[in-house]
């Protein structure tokens, strides 16, 4: 979705937005200052809004994510948002959308990313199941991105087709929205027990239990669900409400026969099945282990290696903006 701001001659800026979104846009515009123009609302999430912003000084378009203004943010929520920004800022990988800068807009945290032209994997799957070679061409770069994140202690926690963007022109897949990514503490239990984080259709059993013991292997489960979805046209468990779906992740066997019905090679179905085992100890130990298995199978099957054109250049470095408190640029 995209909603133009102040479209039409003589229109008042932000007049076409709902009051909470207008408030967020106005706060963001004041914080960013005159070099930046807040152009349109391009995304709505549960706790934030995404605006297209034009950076006149550097002649570039940005996607700026800002917290909703109609939510009474407590200290824990603000801390989580700051963790998100810090996590993204630590990542530098051609298949992860980077962060340019972070700041605060009159009490609302925000961060800026490159504006990406493309479509989510969700839209691609709507056209029907993907051929195995095409699915591997998306899964392999995503596992490489996860390998990079996991190596510095970051778990995404919400891998799903909506968070995998396919860049227009290059067809390069990018992992986006580390919105609930966290830097793991020593035992991986930083999220408090009983607080469930993730999307039910793609959620690992341990996330569904809300037990707090979530680590990199939870991302591998979710990536297995995404791969299952790409190959079969639907997630393994769907239908019913969120509680029912989470319960099925905990107890139901994975319907791998659906992959066979779609012509998925047995070796590939076996890899998906291991990613989707109920207990983390029974899954692959790391993203690189899954990636190695997929590459070996792809090469044996004669599938081509992924090629996505030239990666978009990474930002030259962090930049502070008017309205951002000292030290907030990441």
Secondary structure, 3 states (H helix, E strand, C coil): CCEECCCCCCCCCCCCCCHHHHHHHHHHHHHHCCCEEEEEEEEECCCEEEEEEEECCCCEEEEEEEECCCCCCCHHHHHHHHHHHHHHHCCCCCCECCEEEEEEECCEEEEEEECCCEEEHHHHHHCCCCCHHHHHHHHHHHHHHHHHHHHCCEECCCCCHHHEEEECCCCCEEECCCCCCEECCCCCCCCCCCCCCCCHHHCCHHHHHCCCCCCHHHHHHHHHHHHHHHHHCCCCCCCCCHHHHHHHHHHCCCCCHHHHHCCCCHHHHHHHHHHCCCCHHHCCCCHHHHHHHHHHHHHHHCCCCCCCCCCCCCCCCCCCCCCCCCCCCC
